[in-house]
Each structure stands twice: as C-alpha cells, then as structure tokens.
Amino acid sequence: MTTVEASAAQAAPATTATATAATTTKPSETPAVTTATPGTSPSPRAPGQRRPANPDGEADAAGRRAGDRPWRRAMLVGGATFAASRAGLAAVSAFAWIGDQQPHRTPIQVARLWASQWDSKWFVAIAEHGYQPTPDASPAAFFPLYPLLIRAFTPLCLGRAWVAALLVANGALLAALVLLYRLTDLELGRAAAARATFYLVAFPTGFFLSAAYNEGLFLALMLATVYCLRRRLWWSAGALGALAATTRSAGILLAAAFAFEYLRVHRGIPALRHLGARRGIAAFRYVRVRRGIPALAHLRAPRGIRILRHLRAPRGIRILRHLRALRGIPALRLLRALRGIPALGHPQVHPGVPAALGHSRVHRGVSALPLKGAGNLRRWSELCAFIVIPCGLGAVMFVNLKAYGDPLAFSHTQAAHWGRHLTWPWVAPVNAARHAGPWFTEIWAHNVLELATVVTLAVLLIPWLRRGWDRAIFPLLGLALVVFMVSFPSRYTSDIPYPLYSASRIGLEVFPAFMALGALGRRPWLDRAVLATFLSTQGVLAAYFLHSGWVA
C-alpha cells in the first residue's frame, strides 16, 4: 500500500474518493479540488467547470454551515433595515417643510405629528380614556390590543401616551422585520429575505408602520403565527393568532391558515392520503403524466404488452399492487390504521396480528394516523389550538358588548361611519377604475394608488400557487387577505369617492407578496426599478401625511 492509499484509508468516505481520484490522475493533469466542511458533503469541481449561476443559492449554501445562527443574522439584518428606514423618515421629517409658511417647529412637535394624524388620534384617545360612548360607537371600529399596549407603556414614557404609541408601533415594526427575514430565509433563502424586508419598509405607504397605527403590531403577530405554523408549534400559533385577531378583524383569517397547514402536515384524512398532490393542483398522485401527453405514467407498457402497470403478475396472480397477498393475508395499503392496529409497513407488529403485515411497505411520504392511543390524543390536543384563534375575536365582541351593548359594534360602526359593506371582491376594483376621476387630481391619485396596490399584490401572489402545496399557505393567506380587503370597501359617494378605501395601507399586511417580490428581486434591473418607485413615492406621501393630508 502506497503512502497516499494509507492516508486515504484513514480519512472520511468523502475524502477517500478524492484521494483515490488524485492517485489515478496523470502527472500532467490537475486533480479536481474538493472542499468539505463539517456536516456537509464535498462538492468537487473539475478544472474549467463554471460556478453555479444562481448567486442566491451559492450564498445560501455557504451560510448553512456548522455554527450558523439564523436568528442572530435575522436580528442583525432586521435591525439594520430598521435603522436605515429611521434615517429615511428623519430626512423626510426634516425636509417636508420646504415652502411652508408656518412658524418655527421643534423636533418634539414634528415627532408628535407621527402620532396625531387621522386614526392615530383614535388609538391614543382609547388608550387614555377607554371606549367612550358616542352616538355612532365610532371607537369600536378600532380593536383593543394596540390601545391596551399604549396604556401599559404610558407610565414608562412619563405619562405621554403619544410617545408610548410610537414606541409600541416601532417596536412591533422591528419585530416584524426580524420575523419576516427569518421566515423568508427559511422558505426562500437569505438573499430573498434581505430584499423582502427592505421592500416592506420601502413600500409607498411603509411609513404607516412607523406612525401610531396598528399595522406594524398586526404584521408582527401574523408573521409570528405563520412561523409557528411552519415549525409545527401549534399552541404557540394559536395564542399568537388570537392576539392578532384582537388587533385587526383580518386576524380571523389565521384560523383558516391554521386549519390548512395542520391538514397539510398530517395529510388530512388517513384513508385519502394517497390522493395528495406534490406538484401544482394534480388530482391524484398515481394519475399523472410523466412523459408526453397521450399516456398516463401508470398506463404504459415499457416491455411487451402490459395493460396496466398495477395489473401485473410477476409471481403468481396479483390483482392489484395495493391488493396484494403477503403469505396469504391480503393487505390494503389505503386501509391501514384500524383501531390501534399499527399501520402496514411499521416495524412493530401488534400482538395477535400476523407478522406478514409487518413486512409490507408504506409509500414514501405517507405515515399512519392511529385512531386511538397517546399519539392520537396529542394530535387532538394540537387541533384544539385552532379554537384559540376565534377566541381573540370573541374577546373583541365581549369588549363591544360591555362598552356599547352590541357585540358586533365594530362591524356596525364601520358601515355607519365609514360606509364599509360586504360585496363581491371584484366590485370595488371595477368601481375604482370606472370612477377614478379626472387625471392628476387628488381623487384620481388616490384611486390609482389603491388600485395599483391591489393589482400588484394579486400579480405577485397568483403565480406562487403553482409551486406546490408545501408552501401553499403563503399565497393562499396572501390572497385571502387581499380578498378580505376588497370585499369590505367603502360605498362610493361624493363624500367618500374612494371605493378601495385605505387599500394601500392595509396592503402592508400582505407579507407573502413581499416574500415573492424578494425572490423576484434577484434580477438587478427589477430590484432597482422597485426601489426607485417605492422610495420616491413614499417620500411624497410621507411629506403629505405630515402636513395632515389623508393618504390611506
């Protein structure tokens, strides 16, 4: 044995292959360089071989090493994005007064403007005085969690509720940026995550996340809920979803997201697990076309004449692949879990059940759901976490009942004071396009901004549906938020000529669209176009907002 062979015998299997390849090369040839980090497989690259064309994938592969701290990275990127956005808003606050004839303003007065515009007044008033009775119960439209947090932090801010409102809103924004980065990094990679977080704060109405509004708090709670769902922390997801439901009415949609993700993880009904679709919206896993159009994958005859792939008899007579007899005992693959009897294919065999059942195989990706036992009790307890989310809305109804004698006061006051009503989701966008008004007027600008927001969100989310069910919770939740938003528009009147009332602000809550945009932003031209459009528009709208103008 040569010296090279002796050293190769003591190395890891991956290094052995490299060393052996090096001993067989000619002296004039350069061996392929192989590098391996602990916990990863070596990736040889021959001379002249090109590196991967995807820089995002290259960076993600380099980041998944031993000792990588994803939450630390998320806090660093989220904090840096938050600091950069603070610098931008400080610049807007400083230069928004060019041409203004008002007397001198102090920095505190300018800062207070971020907590004294439009809906901010309602939140601060509720925090200071509670839900006061009014003729139309207008305060009921604003859900209680954000005012409750303002009230809790007011003593720490020397009794200034407006300072507490800004503190809570900006703290929630920082948490939302960290969670958005972590969730996008988990699903789409770190490069897409970094872009998604910056797109969120750069969005034309992104400054609302820094003002005394509850959008930042609701976004942070929604992101935390979805993250817990993806990590299968069901009770944490239920508790966070309940808090989101006490922040905005759209939080009730997280109950549907919980149900979808739970059924996806546990494959729904055990007897129908083979009816899953891995790619797109396929009807059946065994009825798909792999090659060409005319033939089904399992209705082909590669050798000789076979009528059906599952109607073959290599040994004796087998009727179906899933109706096969092992040692004389027929086994149905789709009827596995029967009252405590372990599923076919499990190595453990229940006492009294013939051992032949333990030798059948279970299809990849399919696991049994026992009908009795500790595992079943655990799953039922996890499913009970789903009920916690609607309890958040129930708490809001209880507050409305105690304050105004009407558990649905939050809905009735929206209809009476702001003209919101339930309608088909396409009615409001059509009205916004038809009644946009004369070009380059205030009404026209508002309707164009709201309509462009809805269309952009839909365009970003719909293509994501074709990526399979593993990540379907993101486009489905995003589209549900968009449909919920446009299904409760304002009535088009001369007083409120904006059918998509506040859609550009509420669109900040549709975080899956920013995740999708972060993935698309790997193209440099698109990234620059998005940032240029977003930042320039936000500067104009933020300056108008500081001048007490209504934006959304």
C-alpha positions in Angstrom: 0.0 0.0 0.0 1.4 3.4 -1.0 1.5 6.4 1.3 -1.4 8.1 -0.5 -3.5 4.9 -0.1 -2.7 4.5 3.6 -3.8 8.1 4.3 -6.9 7.7 2.3 -7.9 4.6 4.2 -7.9 6.6 7.5 -9.9 9.6 6.1 -13.7 10.1 5.8 -15.5 8.4 3.0 -15.9 11.6 1.0 -12.1 12.4 1.3 -11.3 8.8 0.3 -12.9 9.2 -3.0 -11.0 12.4 -3.6 -7.7 10.9 -2.6 -8.2 7.8 -4.8 -9.1 10.0 -7.8 -5.9 12.0 -7.2 -3.7 8.9 -7.3 -5.1 7.9 -10.7 -4.6 11.2 -12.5 -1.7 11.7 -14.8 1.2 13.9 -13.7 0.3 16.5 -16.3 -3.3 16.7 -15.1 -4.6 18.8 -12.3 -6.9 16.9 -9.9 -10.3 18.3 -9.1 -10.3 20.4 -5.9 -12.7 19.1 -3.3 -13.6 21.0 -0.2 -15.8 19.8 2.6 -17.0 21.5 5.7 -18.2 19.6 8.8 -21.7 18.3 8.4 -21.7 18.9 4.6 -20.9 16.7 1.6 -17.9 17.6 -0.6 -18.6 19.3 -3.9 -15.9 18.5 -6.4 -15.4 21.0 -9.3 -13.4 20.0 -12.3 -11.0 22.4 -13.9 -12.8 24.8 -16.2 -16.2 23.9 -14.7 -18.4 27.0 -14.2 -19.7 28.0 -10.8 -23.4 27.9 -10.1 -25.2 30.7 -12.0 -27.5 31.5 -9.0 -25.7 33.8 -6.6 -28.6 33.5 -4.1 -28.2 29.7 -3.9 -24.4 30.0 -3.7 -24.8 32.4 -0.7 -27.4 30.2 1.0 -25.2 27.1 0.6 -22.3 29.0 2.1 -24.4 30.1 5.0 -25.7 26.7 6.0 -22.6 25.6 7.9 -21.9 24.4 11.4 -22.4 27.2 13.9 -24.7 29.2 11.7 -27.1 31.3 13.8 -30.1 32.2 11.7 -31.9 34.2 14.5 -28.7 36.3 15.1 -28.5 37.0 11.4 -32.2 37.9 11.3 -31.8 40.4 14.1 -28.8 41.9 12.5 -30.4 42.3 9.1 -33.8 43.4 10.6 -32.1 45.9 12.9 -30.0 47.3 10.0 -33.1 47.7 7.8 -35.0 49.3 10.7 -32.1 51.8 11.3 -31.9 52.7 7.6 -35.7 53.3 7.4 -35.4 55.5 10.5 -32.8 57.6 8.7 -35.1 58.0 5.7 -38.0 59.1 7.8 -35.9 61.5 9.7 -34.9 63.1 6.4 -38.5 63.3 5.3 -39.4 64.9 8.6 -36.7 67.5 8.2 -37.3 68.5 4.6 -41.1 68.2 4.3 -41.4 71.8 5.3 -39.8 73.4 2.2 -42.1 76.2 1.1 -44.1 76.0 4.3 -45.0 79.4 5.9 -45.8 78.1 9.4 -43.7 79.4 12.3 -40.8 77.5 13.8 -41.4 73.9 14.9 -39.4 72.0 17.5 -38.2 68.4 16.9 -40.7 67.2 19.5 -43.6 68.9 17.7 -42.5 67.2 14.4 -42.2 63.8 16.1 -45.6 64.2 17.7 -47.1 64.7 14.2 -46.5 61.0 13.6 -48.9 60.2 16.5 -51.6 62.8 15.9 -52.8 62.1 12.3 -56.2 60.6 11.5 -56.6 57.1 13.0 -53.7 57.8 15.4 -56.0 60.1 17.4 -58.5 57.3 17.9 -55.9 54.9 19.3 -54.4 57.4 21.6 -57.8 58.6 22.8 -58.9 55.0 23.5 -55.7 54.3 25.4 -56.2 57.4 27.6 -60.0 57.3 28.2 -61.1 53.8 27.1 -64.1 53.1 24.8 -66.2 56.1 25.5 -69.9 56.0 24.4 -70.6 58.0 21.3 -73.8 58.3 19.1 -72.4 56.0 16.4 -70.0 54.0 18.6 -67.1 55.1 16.4 -64.3 53.9 18.8 -65.5 50.3 18.4 -64.0 50.2 14.9 -60.5 50.1 16.5 -59.6 46.8 18.1 -58.3 46.9 21.7 -54.9 45.3 21.7 -52.9 48.2 20.4 -54.6 50.8 22.7 -54.1 48.4 25.6 -50.3 48.2 24.9 -50.2 52.0 24.6 -51.8 52.3 28.0 -49.4 49.8 29.5 -46.3 51.6 28.2 -47.6 55.1 29.0 -46.1 55.1 32.6 -42.7 54.3 31.2 -43.0 57.3 28.8 -43.6 59.8 31.6 -47.4 59.7 31.1 -47.2 60.7 27.4 -49.5 58.4 25.6 -48.4 59.6 22.1 -44.8 58.6 22.9 -46.0 55.2 24.1 -48.0 54.8 20.8 -44.8 55.5 18.7 -42.8 53.2 20.9 -45.1 50.3 20.6 -45.6 50.8 16.8 -41.8 51.0 16.1 -41.0 48.1 18.4 -43.6 46.0 16.6 -42.1 47.0 13.3 -38.6 45.9 14.4 -40.1 42.6 15.5 -41.9 42.3 12.1 -38.7 42.9 10.2 -36.8 40.2 12.1 -39.6 37.7 11.7 -40.1 38.5 8.0 -36.4 37.9 7.4 -36.3 34.7 9.4 -39.4 33.3 7.7 -38.3 34.2 4.2 -34.8 32.9 4.9 -36.4 29.6 6.0 -38.5 29.4 2.8 -36.7 31.2 0.0 -33.1 31.9 1.2 -31.3 34.7 2.8 -30.8 36.9 -0.3 -34.6 36.9 -0.9 -35.1 37.6 2.8 -32.9 40.6 2.9 -34.7 42.1 -0.1 -38.2 41.3 1.2 -37.5 43.2 4.5 -36.3 46.3 2.7 -39.1 46.2 0.2 -41.6 46.2 3.1 -40.2 49.4 4.7 -39.7 51.0 1.2 -43.3 50.4 0.1 -45.1 53.7 -0.8 -47.2 53.5 2.4 -44.5 51.9 4.5 -44.3 55.0 6.8 -47.6 53.9 8.4 -45.6 51.1 10.1 -43.7 53.8 12.0 -46.7 56.1 12.8 -49.1 55.4 15.6 -51.1 52.8 13.7 -51.7 49.1 14.5 -50.4 47.8 11.1 -46.9 47.0 12.5 -48.3 45.2 15.5 -50.7 43.1 13.4 -48.0 42.3 10.9 -45.6 41.1 13.6 -48.3 38.9 15.2 -49.3 37.4 11.8 -45.7 36.6 10.9 -45.1 35.0 14.3 -48.2 32.9 13.9 -47.2 31.7 10.4 -43.7 31.0 11.6 -45.0 28.8 14.4 -47.3 27.0 12.0 -44.4 26.2 9.7 -42.4 24.9 12.7 -45.4 22.9 13.9 -45.7 24.8 17.2 -49.5 24.6 17.2 -50.3 26.0 20.6 -47.9 29.0 20.1 -49.5 29.6 16.7 -53.0 29.5 18.3 -52.1 32.0 21.0 -50.4 34.4 18.7 -53.2 34.1 16.2 -55.7 35.1 19.0 -53.6 38.2 19.7 -53.7 39.1 16.0 -57.5 38.7 16.0 -57.7 41.3 18.8 -55.6 43.7 16.7 -57.5 43.7 13.4 -60.5 41.9 12.1 -58.5 40.2 9.4 -56.7 38.2 12.1 -59.6 35.7 11.9 -58.1 34.5 8.6 -55.3 32.9 10.5 -57.7 30.3 11.7 -58.1 29.2 8.1 -54.4 29.2 7.7 -54.0 27.1 10.8 -56.5 24.5 9.6 -54.9 24.3 6.1 -51.4 23.9 7.5 -52.4 21.3 10.0 -54.2 19.2 7.5 -51.3 19.6 5.1 -48.8 18.3 7.7 -51.0 15.4 8.8 -52.2 14.6 5.2 -55.8 15.2 6.1 -58.0 12.0 6.3 -55.8 8.9 6.6 -57.7 6.9 4.1 -57.2 9.5 1.4 -53.6 10.2 1.9 -52.7 8.7 -1.5 -54.8 11.4 -3.1 -52.2 14.1 -2.3 -50.6 16.2 -5.0 -46.9 17.1 -4.8 -46.8 19.4 -7.7 -49.4 22.0 -8.7 -53.0 21.0 -8.4 -52.7 17.4 -9.5 -55.8 15.3 -8.9 -54.1 12.1 -8.0 -50.5 11.1 -7.3 -50.9 7.9 -9.3 -52.7 9.5 -12.2 -50.2 11.9 -13.6 -48.4 12.2 -16.9 -44.7 11.9 -16.8 -43.8 11.6 -20.5 -45.7 13.2 -23.3 -49.4 13.9 -23.4 -51.3 10.8 -24.6 -50.3 8.3 -22.0 -50.6 8.2 -18.2 -47.5 7.2 -16.3 -49.0 4.1 -14.9 -50.8 3.1 -18.2 -47.7 2.4 -20.2 -46.1 -0.7 -21.5 -42.3 -0.4 -21.5 -41.7 -4.1 -22.1 -44.0 -6.2 -24.2 -47.7 -5.7 -23.8 -48.9 -4.6 -20.3 -52.4 -3.4 -19.9 -51.8 -1.8 -16.5 -48.7 -1.3 -14.6 -50.5 -2.3 -11.4 -52.2 -5.3 -13.1 -49.1 -7.4 -13.4 -48.3 -10.9 -12.0 -44.5 -11.5 -11.7 -45.2 -14.2 -9.1 -48.4 -16.0 -9.3 -51.5 -13.9 -9.7 -51.7 -10.4 -8.2 -54.9 -8.4 -8.8 -53.6 -5.0 -7.8 -50.4 -3.7 -6.4 -52.3 -2.4 -3.4 -54.4 -5.6 -3.2 -51.5 -7.9 -2.8 -51.3 -11.0 -0.6 -48.3 -11.5 1.7 -48.2 -15.1 3.0 -51.8 -15.5 2.2 -53.0 -12.4 4.1 -54.5 -9.7 1.8 -53.3 -6.2 2.7 -54.9 -3.0 1.6 -52.5 -0.1 1.6 -55.2 2.5 1.9 -56.9 0.9 4.9 -54.0 0.7 7.4 -55.0 2.2 10.8 -57.9 0.2 12.3 -58.4 0.8 16.0 -54.9 0.6 17.4 -53.6 -1.9 14.9 -50.2 -0.5 13.6 -50.1 0.6 10.0 -48.9 -1.8 7.4 -45.2 -1.3 7.0 -44.5 -0.3 10.6 -41.6 -2.5 12.0 -43.6 -3.0 15.2 -46.4 -5.6 14.9 -49.4 -5.6 17.2 -49.8 -8.7 19.3 -52.1 -11.1 17.6 -51.7 -9.6 14.2 -49.8 -12.0 11.7 -46.2 -11.0 11.2 -46.8 -10.8 7.5 -48.4 -7.4 8.0 -45.1 -6.0 9.3 -43.3 -6.7 6.0 -45.4 -4.7 3.7 -44.1 -1.3 2.6 -45.6 2.1 3.1 -45.5 4.6 0.3 -42.9 7.3 0.7 -44.2 10.4 2.5 -47.2 8.6 4.0 -47.5 7.9 7.7 -50.3 6.3 9.6 -52.7 8.3 11.8 -53.8 5.9 14.6 -57.4 6.2 15.8 -56.6 5.5 19.4 -53.6 5.9 21.7 -51.3 8.6 23.0 -50.4 9.9 19.5 -54.0 10.4 18.7 -54.6 12.2 21.9 -51.6 14.5 21.2 -52.9 15.4 17.8 -56.4 16.1 19.1 -54.9 18.4 21.7 -52.9 20.2 18.9 -56.0 20.6 16.9 -57.7 22.2 19.8 -55.2 25.1 19.5 -57.2 26.0 16.4 -60.1 27.1 18.6 -57.9 29.7 20.4 -57.8 32.0 17.4 -61.5 32.7 17.2 -61.4 33.4 20.9 -59.5 36.5 20.1 -62.4 37.9 18.1 -64.7 36.7 20.8 -62.8 38.9 23.3 -63.3 41.9 21.0 -67.0 41.1 20.8 -67.1 40.9 24.6 -65.5 44.4 24.9 -68.0 45.8 22.4 -70.9 44.3 24.4 -69.7 45.8 27.7 -69.0 49.2 26.2 -71.8 49.7 23.7 -74.3 46.8 24.3 -73.7 45.4 20.9 -71.2 42.5 20.3 -70.9 43.5 16.6 -70.4 47.2 17.2 -67.1 47.1 15.4 -68.8 46.0 12.2 -71.9 48.2 12.5 -69.8 51.4 13.1 -67.7 50.6 10.1 -70.8 50.6 8.0 -72.3 53.7 9.6 -69.3 55.9 9.9 -67.0 54.8 7.0 -69.6 53.2 4.7 -67.9 49.8 4.6 -70.2 46.9 3.4 -69.8 43.4 2.2 -69.8 42.9 -1.6 -68.2 40.8 -4.3 -64.5 41.1 -4.4 -64.4 42.5 -8.0 -66.9 45.3 -7.4 -64.6 47.7 -5.6 -61.7 47.4 -8.1 -64.1 47.9 -11.0 -65.6 51.0 -9.4 -62.1 52.4 -8.6 -61.2 52.1 -12.3 -64.5 53.5 -13.5 -64.7 56.4 -11.1 -61.0 57.3 -10.9 -61.9 60.9 -11.8 -60.0 63.5 -13.9 -56.4 62.8 -14.4 -53.8 64.3 -12.0 -56.3 65.2 -9.3 -56.4 64.2 -5.7 -59.3 61.7 -6.2 -57.5 60.2 -9.3 -54.2 59.9 -7.4 -55.8 58.1 -4.5 -57.8 55.6 -6.7 -54.7 54.9 -8.8 -52.6 54.2 -5.7 -55.2 51.9 -4.2 -56.0 50.1 -7.4 -52.3 49.6 -8.2 -51.7 48.2 -4.8 -54.4 45.6 -5.2 -53.4 44.6 -8.7 -49.7 44.3 -7.7 -50.4 42.2 -4.7 -52.5 39.8 -6.8 -50.0 39.6 -9.6 -47.2 38.7 -7.1 -49.3 36.0 -5.3 -51.2 34.1 -8.0 -48.1 32.6 -9.7 -46.9 31.2 -6.4 -49.9 28.8 -6.4 -48.1 26.7 -9.0 -45.2 25.9 -6.7 -46.9 23.1 -4.9 -48.7 22.5 -1.6 -45.6 22.6 0.6 -45.6 26.4 0.6 -49.2 27.0 -0.4 -50.0 28.6 2.9 -48.3 31.8 1.8 -50.1 32.6 -1.5 -53.4 31.3 -0.1 -53.1 33.5 3.1 -52.0 36.5 1.0 -54.9 36.1 -1.5 -57.3 35.7 1.4 -56.1 39.0 2.9 -56.5 40.7 -0.5 -60.0 39.3 -1.0 -61.0 40.2 2.6 -59.7 43.7 2.0 -61.6 44.3 -1.3 -64.8 42.6 -0.1 -65.4 45.3 2.5 -65.0 48.5 0.5 -66.5 51.9 1.2 -69.6 52.9 -0.6 -68.8 55.2 -3.5 -70.3 58.6 -2.6 -69.5 62.2 -3.1 -68.1 62.3 0.4 -66.0 59.2 0.1 -65.1 58.8 -3.6 -62.6 56.1 -2.9 -64.1 52.6 -3.3 -60.8 50.9 -2.3 -60.6 52.9 0.9 -57.2 52.5 2.7 -56.2 49.6 0.5 -52.7 50.9 0.0 -52.2 50.9 3.8 -53.9 47.6 4.5 -51.8 46.1 1.7 -48.8 46.3 4.0 -50.2 43.3 5.9 -50.0 41.0 2.9 -46.4 39.9 3.7 -46.4 36.9 1.3 -46.4 39.3 -1.6 -43.2 40.9 -0.2 -41.7 37.5 0.1 -42.5 36.8 -3.5 -41.1 40.1 -4.6 -37.9 39.4 -2.6 -37.4 36.3 -4.7 -38.1 38.1 -7.9 -35.7 40.9 -6.9 -32.6 38.8 -7.7 -32.8 40.4 -11.1 -30.8 43.7 -10.7 -32.9 45.7 -13.1 -36.1 44.8 -11.3 -34.6 45.4 -7.9 -33.6 48.9 -8.9 -36.9 49.7 -10.5 -38.8 48.6 -7.5 -36.7 50.6 -5.0 -36.7 53.7 -7.1 -40.5 53.6 -7.5 -41.2 52.7 -3.9 -38.8 55.2 -2.2 -39.7 58.2 -4.4 -43.4 57.6 -3.9 -43.1 57.1 -0.2 -41.2 60.4 0.2 -44.0 62.3 -1.4 -46.8 60.6 0.6 -44.9 60.8 3.9 -44.4 64.6 3.5 -48.1 65.0 2.6 -49.0 62.9 5.7 -47.0 65.2 8.0 -49.0 68.1 6.6 -52.2 66.4 7.9 -53.1 65.1 4.4 -55.1 61.9 4.2 -53.1 59.2 2.4 -54.8 55.9 3.2 
